[in-house]
Amino acid sequence: MAPAAMTFASSLSDAQPVPFWLEDPGKPAALPALTGDERTDLLVVGGGYSGLWTALLAKERDPERDVVLIEGREVGWAASGRNGGFCAASLTHGLGNGLARWPGDMARLEELGARNLDAIGTAVATYGIDCDFERTGEIDVATEPYQLEELNEMYEEAERLGFTDGIELLDRDAVRKEVDSPTFLGGLWDRNGVAMLHPAKLAWGLKQACLGLGVRIYENTRAVELAASGAGMAVRTSYGRVHARRVALGTNVFPSLVRRVRSYTVPVYDYALMTEPLSDAQLASIGWRNRQGLGDSANQFHYFRITADRRILWGGYDAIYPFGGRVSAELDHRPETYLKLAGQFFECFPQLEGLRFSHAWGGAIDTCSRFSAFFGTAHGGKVAYAAGYTGLGVGATRFGADVMLDLLAGERTERTELEMVRTKPLPFPPEPVAWAGIGITKWSLARADANGGRRNLWLRAMDRLGLGFDS
């Protein structure tokens, strides 16, 4: 191991291999598992953001509706409790991706996304959810000249479309005044479109809000099988069965109970580090007074933010696809990625030399080929699903919950009329083709980052087909 790598390794010596957010002392106790049979109007499968928002909004729409939610482990234990805590208004994984796919709907999608983020803030206040919710925005930073050009082009496109409210283009001096890194060449600050929050506390707060409205929640209750049952549906669990008039599936990265949906997503493992709290001097050396979220603009990108207790979360870059789409606890940790991330952290913030990491963890993200969620129904409209959020689900899952409830009600709404809602992404091919294709794509993306952003023939062909791979 090279001396520099040894230095980075020493910063990880005390890092606990557990998600920082889930270690919070305020973590609620798990509720009992379902045993025997239950009957309900609406069954929600999955206790992450997708399922929690669905249960909450269902009760807000109709307080008399009987709602049951089942979760295979504990509420918020998977992606909802492991992410970076970036709650974005974008429903389309950014303006560029949305314009490339649904240009005719983009104004409406931006409006709906902004309203959705506002509604999340309202829910946090209404239900008294203590999740460190901060509307600080996010800065996309350029660390290479070509990325600076791309940010300028994106700002010009947003300006042409009238989408620049709250968006500010920053030159090198301006971005370093906000957060000081010698690697930053400029940035694009979206002041209004992103909030920072404590992701696990949001999930736990939504759980409590659901219980307060009368939702019956069963944890450690894995859904095993979905089948028609009379005029409704039945979901078999480990120790019982739930009979429901309607079912909403919020299982995301885990294999869908609707088998034909499975080919539309693949799991991508993403990893993050959390530092110990910064001292006054360390914080002064980097600034960051406005507490924005940050992300660099490479294909293999990092996301980073500062927490309420002045730690820095640093994640991303590696996006690991396991052969066969395997989802396993064994893949939640990857020391070689932790070491890589630590080295990249100190390249970004050399003035923080000596800072140590307290936690290191990973988890699976459900990604799809268009980078943003897709929706649908099964069993004659009695079952609805939403999946494929591709790392941008903290905010967009609330929108997806509304879509699922619209679909289950058979209603035509401004949401269900969207082309994004009415269409599906292209499915991933079976193995070993998926493994090979994703591997070539990752290699090509790394080459593009190393060659001024120039995309090779493979990536250009993927662009034309509307296919992609991202975390």
C-alpha positions in Angstrom: 0.0 0.0 0.0 1.4 3.4 -1.0 2.1 5.9 1.8 -0.8 8.2 0.8 -3.2 5.3 0.9 -1.9 4.3 4.3 -2.7 7.9 5.5 -6.2 7.6 4.1 -6.6 4.1 5.7 -5.7 5.5 9.1 -8.7 8.0 8.8 -10.9 4.9 8.7 -9.5 3.0 11.6 -12.4 3.9 14.0 -15.2 4.0 11.4 -18.1 1.9 12.5 -19.6 -0.3 9.7 -23.1 0.9 10.3 -25.3 3.6 8.8 -24.8 6.8 10.9 -28.4 7.8 10.7 -29.8 4.5 12.0 -27.6 4.7 15.1 -29.6 7.7 16.4 -30.7 7.2 20.0 -34.2 8.3 19.1 -34.7 5.2 17.0 -38.2 3.8 17.8 -38.7 0.2 18.9 -40.0 -2.2 16.3 -43.7 -2.9 16.2 -44.9 -6.6 16.5 -45.1 -8.8 13.4 -48.4 -9.7 11.8 -49.7 -13.1 12.9 -52.9 -14.6 11.6 -55.3 -12.9 9.1 -56.0 -9.2 8.6 -58.6 -7.5 6.4 -58.3 -3.9 5.2 -59.3 -1.5 2.5 -55.7 -0.7 1.5 -52.6 -2.7 2.1 -49.3 -1.0 1.7 -46.2 -3.2 1.2 -43.0 -1.6 2.3 -42.0 0.6 5.2 -39.6 3.0 3.4 -40.6 6.5 2.2 -42.7 5.1 -0.7 -44.9 3.0 1.5 -45.0 5.5 4.4 -46.1 8.4 2.2 -48.7 6.2 0.6 -50.2 5.2 3.9 -50.2 8.7 5.2 -51.7 10.3 2.1 -54.3 7.6 1.9 -55.5 8.5 5.4 -55.4 12.2 4.6 -57.5 11.7 1.5 -60.0 9.6 3.3 -59.7 9.3 7.1 -62.3 6.5 7.2 -60.2 4.3 4.9 -58.7 1.3 6.8 -55.0 1.1 6.0 -52.5 -1.6 6.9 -48.7 -1.3 6.2 -46.3 -4.2 6.4 -42.5 -4.1 6.4 -40.1 -7.0 6.1 -37.6 -5.6 8.6 -38.0 -2.3 10.4 -39.4 1.0 9.1 -36.6 3.0 7.3 -33.9 0.3 7.7 -33.0 0.1 3.9 -32.5 2.9 1.4 -34.7 5.3 3.4 -32.4 5.3 6.4 -29.1 5.1 4.5 -29.2 7.9 2.0 -27.5 11.3 2.0 -30.5 13.2 3.1 -30.9 15.3 -0.1 -34.6 15.9 -0.6 -35.0 17.3 -4.1 -37.9 18.9 -5.9 -36.9 17.3 -9.2 -39.1 14.4 -10.2 -36.9 13.7 -13.3 -33.4 13.2 -11.9 -32.5 16.8 -12.9 -33.6 19.2 -15.6 -31.3 17.7 -18.3 -32.7 14.2 -18.0 -36.3 15.5 -18.0 -35.9 17.7 -21.0 -34.3 14.8 -22.9 -37.3 12.5 -22.2 -40.4 14.6 -21.7 -39.8 18.1 -23.1 -43.5 18.8 -23.6 -44.4 18.0 -19.9 -41.3 19.7 -18.4 -43.0 22.9 -17.2 -45.7 20.8 -15.4 -43.2 18.4 -14.0 -41.2 21.3 -12.5 -44.3 22.8 -11.0 -45.5 19.5 -9.6 -42.0 18.8 -8.2 -41.9 22.3 -6.5 -45.3 21.7 -5.0 -44.3 18.3 -3.8 -41.2 19.6 -2.0 -43.3 22.3 -0.4 -45.8 19.7 0.8 -43.1 17.7 2.4 -42.0 20.7 4.4 -45.7 21.3 5.4 -46.0 17.6 6.5 -42.8 17.9 8.6 -44.3 21.0 10.3 -47.8 19.7 10.7 -46.8 16.3 12.2 -44.0 17.7 14.2 -41.4 15.5 12.5 -38.0 16.4 14.0 -35.7 15.5 11.1 -33.4 18.5 10.7 -35.3 19.8 7.6 -33.4 22.7 6.0 -34.3 24.4 2.7 -30.6 25.3 2.0 -30.5 24.2 -1.6 -27.8 22.3 -3.5 -24.7 23.4 -5.5 -23.6 21.3 -8.5 -19.9 22.0 -8.6 -17.5 21.8 -11.5 -14.1 20.2 -10.9 -13.0 20.1 -14.5 -13.2 22.8 -17.2 -15.6 20.7 -19.4 -18.0 20.5 -16.4 -18.0 24.2 -16.0 -19.0 24.5 -19.7 -21.8 22.0 -19.1 -23.1 23.9 -16.1 -23.1 27.1 -18.1 -25.1 25.4 -20.9 -27.6 24.0 -18.3 -28.1 27.5 -16.8 -28.6 29.0 -20.3 -31.2 26.2 -21.1 -33.0 26.8 -17.8 -33.0 30.6 -18.6 -34.5 30.0 -22.0 -37.3 27.9 -20.5 -37.9 30.3 -17.6 -36.8 27.9 -14.9 -34.1 30.0 -13.3 -36.0 31.2 -10.2 -33.7 30.7 -7.3 -30.9 29.3 -9.5 -27.5 31.1 -9.5 -24.4 30.5 -11.6 -21.3 30.8 -9.5 -17.7 31.4 -10.7 -14.7 30.0 -9.0 -14.4 32.7 -6.4 -18.1 32.7 -5.7 -18.4 28.9 -5.2 -15.2 28.8 -3.0 -16.7 31.6 -0.9 -19.6 29.2 -0.2 -17.5 26.1 0.4 -13.8 26.3 0.0 -12.1 23.5 -2.0 -9.1 23.9 -4.3 -10.8 21.5 -6.7 -13.9 23.7 -7.3 -13.9 25.8 -10.5 -17.5 27.0 -10.4 -21.0 25.9 -9.6 -24.7 26.1 -10.1 -26.7 26.8 -6.9 -30.3 25.7 -6.8 -31.4 27.7 -3.8 -35.0 26.6 -3.6 -35.2 23.1 -5.1 -33.4 20.9 -2.5 -33.8 20.5 1.2 -31.4 18.8 3.6 -32.7 16.4 6.3 -31.9 13.5 8.6 -33.3 10.6 6.5 -34.0 8.1 9.2 -35.7 10.6 11.4 -38.0 11.5 8.5 -38.9 7.8 8.1 -39.5 7.4 11.8 -41.5 10.6 11.9 -43.7 9.4 9.1 -44.2 6.1 10.9 -45.5 8.0 14.0 -47.7 10.2 11.8 -49.3 7.2 10.2 -49.9 5.5 13.6 -51.5 8.8 14.8 -54.0 8.7 11.9 -54.9 5.1 12.6 -52.7 3.1 10.2 -51.9 -0.4 11.5 -48.2 -1.1 11.0 -46.6 -4.5 11.3 -42.8 -4.8 11.2 -40.7 -7.8 10.6 -43.5 -9.0 8.4 -42.2 -10.0 5.0 -44.6 -10.2 2.0 -44.1 -13.6 0.4 -46.8 -13.9 -2.3 -49.5 -11.7 -3.9 -52.6 -13.4 -5.4 -56.2 -12.6 -6.3 -58.8 -13.3 -3.6 -62.4 -12.8 -4.3 -63.1 -9.2 -5.3 -59.7 -8.1 -3.9 -56.2 -9.3 -3.3 -54.4 -11.4 -0.6 -50.8 -11.0 0.4 -49.2 -14.0 2.3 -46.7 -13.1 4.9 -44.3 -15.1 7.1 -46.9 -15.8 9.8 -50.2 -14.8 8.2 -52.2 -13.2 5.4 -53.7 -9.8 4.6 -56.8 -9.6 2.5 -57.3 -6.1 0.9 -59.5 -4.4 -1.6 -56.4 -2.6 -3.0 -52.6 -3.0 -2.7 -49.8 -0.5 -3.1 -46.3 -1.8 -3.6 -43.5 0.3 -2.3 -40.8 -2.4 -2.3 -38.5 -0.5 -4.8 -35.1 -2.3 -4.9 -36.5 -5.6 -3.6 -38.0 -8.1 -6.1 -41.5 -6.9 -6.9 -44.5 -9.1 -6.0 -45.6 -8.4 -9.6 -43.0 -10.5 -11.5 -43.2 -8.7 -14.8 -42.0 -5.5 -13.2 -38.7 -7.0 -12.0 -36.8 -6.5 -15.3 -37.3 -2.7 -15.2 -34.9 -2.2 -12.2 -31.5 -3.4 -11.1 -29.9 -2.9 -7.7 -26.9 -0.6 -7.5 -24.8 -0.5 -4.4 -23.8 3.0 -3.2 -21.4 3.8 -0.3 -20.8 6.7 2.1 -18.6 7.9 4.8 -19.4 10.1 7.8 -16.7 12.2 9.5 -16.5 13.0 13.2 -17.8 16.5 14.1 -15.7 19.3 12.8 -14.0 21.7 15.3 -14.6 25.5 15.0 -11.2 25.8 13.2 -11.9 23.0 10.8 -15.3 24.4 9.9 -13.8 27.9 9.4 -11.2 26.4 7.0 -13.9 25.3 4.6 -16.7 27.9 5.2 -20.0 26.2 4.4 -21.9 28.7 6.4 -25.0 28.3 4.3 -25.1 24.5 4.7 -26.0 23.6 1.2 -25.8 20.1 -0.2 -23.1 19.6 -2.8 -22.5 17.3 -5.7 -19.8 17.3 -8.3 -20.6 17.0 -12.0 -18.6 14.0 -13.1 -20.3 10.9 -14.4 -18.8 9.1 -11.4 -19.9 11.8 -9.0 -19.7 12.5 -5.3 -22.5 13.9 -3.1 -21.7 15.6 0.2 -23.4 17.6 2.9 -22.9 18.9 6.4 -25.1 17.5 9.2 -26.8 19.3 12.1 -23.9 18.3 14.4 -21.3 19.5 11.9 -20.2 16.2 10.4 -19.6 15.8 6.7 -21.2 13.0 4.8 -19.2 12.0 1.7 -20.6 9.4 -0.7 -21.0 8.2 -4.2 -18.5 7.6 -7.0 -18.6 3.8 -7.1 -21.8 2.3 -8.3 -21.5 -1.5 -7.9 -23.9 -3.8 -9.7 -23.8 -7.4 -8.4 -24.1 -10.1 -11.0 -27.7 -11.4 -11.3 -29.1 -8.3 -9.5 -28.4 -9.9 -6.1 -29.6 -7.9 -3.0 -27.6 -9.1 0.0 -26.4 -7.7 3.4 -22.9 -9.0 2.4 -22.8 -6.2 -0.2 -23.6 -3.4 2.3 -19.9 -2.9 3.0 -17.0 -2.6 0.6 -13.7 -1.6 2.3 -11.9 -0.9 -1.0 -14.6 1.7 -1.9 -14.3 3.3 1.6 -10.5 3.7 1.1 -11.1 5.2 -2.3 -13.7 7.6 -1.0 -11.4 8.6 1.9 -8.6 9.5 -0.5 -11.0 11.5 -2.7 -12.4 13.4 0.4 -8.9 14.7 1.3 -8.2 15.6 -2.3 -11.3 17.8 -2.1 -10.6 19.2 1.4 -6.8 19.0 2.0 -7.2 21.5 4.8 -9.1 18.9 6.8 -6.1 16.5 7.0 -6.3 14.6 10.3 -10.1 14.5 10.3 -11.3 10.9 10.9 -14.4 9.0 9.8 -16.8 7.7 12.4 -19.1 5.6 10.1 -18.9 3.8 6.8 -21.8 2.0 5.1 -23.5 1.1 1.9 -26.8 0.0 0.6 -28.8 -0.8 -2.6 -30.5 1.7 -4.8 -33.2 0.7 -7.3 -32.1 2.2 -10.7 -33.9 2.0 -14.0 -32.7 2.9 -17.5 -34.4 6.3 -17.6 -33.0 7.4 -14.1 -36.4 8.3 -12.7 -39.5 6.6 -11.3 -42.0 4.6 -13.3 -45.5 3.6 -12.3 -48.2 1.1 -13.2 -51.0 -1.3 -12.1 -51.6 -5.0 -12.1 -54.5 -7.4 -11.4 -57.1 -5.3 -13.1 -56.1 -2.1 -11.3 -56.3 -3.6 -7.8 -52.5 -3.3 -7.4 -50.3 -0.3 -8.0 -46.6 0.1 -7.9 -43.9 2.7 -8.2 -40.1 2.0 -8.5 -36.9 3.1 -10.2 -36.2 6.3 -8.3 -32.4 5.9 -8.9 -31.1 7.7 -5.9 -33.5 10.6 -6.0 -36.4 9.1 -3.9 -36.3 11.1 -0.7 -38.6 13.7 -2.2 -40.0 12.0 -5.3 -41.5 9.1 -3.4 -44.2 11.4 -2.0 -45.2 12.2 -5.6 -45.1 8.5 -6.4 -47.4 7.7 -3.5 -49.9 10.2 -4.9 -49.6 8.6 -8.3 -50.3 5.1 -6.9 -53.3 6.3 -5.0 -54.6 8.0 -8.1 -54.2 4.8 -10.1 -55.8 2.7 -7.5 -58.8 5.0 -7.4 -59.0 4.9 -11.2 -58.8 8.7 -11.3 -57.5 10.9 -14.2 -55.4 13.6 -12.6 -52.7 16.0 -13.6 -50.3 13.4 -12.4 -51.7 10.4 -14.3 -51.9 12.4 -17.5 -48.1 12.9 -17.6 -46.2 11.0 -20.2 -43.7 10.1 -17.5 -46.5 8.3 -15.6 -48.1 6.7 -18.7 -44.8 5.2 -20.1 -42.2 2.7 -18.9 -38.4 2.7 -19.2 -36.8 0.1 -21.3 -36.2 -3.1 -19.3 -32.7 -4.4 -18.6 -31.7 -7.5 -20.5 -31.3 -10.9 -18.8 -27.9 -12.1 -17.5 -25.1 -12.3 -18.6 -26.0 -9.5 -21.0 -27.0 -7.1 -18.2 -23.7 -7.7 -16.4 -21.7 -7.1 -19.6 -23.6 -4.1 -20.7 -23.5 -2.4 -17.3 -19.7 -3.2 -17.1 -19.0 -1.6 -20.5 -21.1 1.4 -19.5 -19.3 2.0 -16.2 -15.9 1.7 -18.0 -17.1 4.1 -20.7 -18.3 6.6 -18.1 -14.9 6.5 -16.3 -13.1 7.1 -19.6 -15.4 10.0 -20.3 -14.5 11.6 -16.9 -10.8 11.1 -17.7 -11.1 12.6 -21.2 -12.8 15.9 -20.8 -16.3 14.5 -20.8 -16.0 13.0 -24.3 -18.5 10.2 -24.7 -17.4 7.2 -26.8 -19.4 5.3 -29.4 -21.0 3.1 -26.7 -22.3 6.0 -24.6 -23.5 7.8 -27.7 -25.5 4.8 -28.8 -26.9 4.4 -25.3 -27.9 8.1 -25.4 -29.8 7.6 -28.7 -31.6 4.6 -27.3 -32.6 6.4 -24.1 -30.7 3.9 -22.0 -28.5 4.6 -19.0 -27.0 3.4 -15.8 -26.6 5.5 -12.7 -26.8 5.6 -8.9 
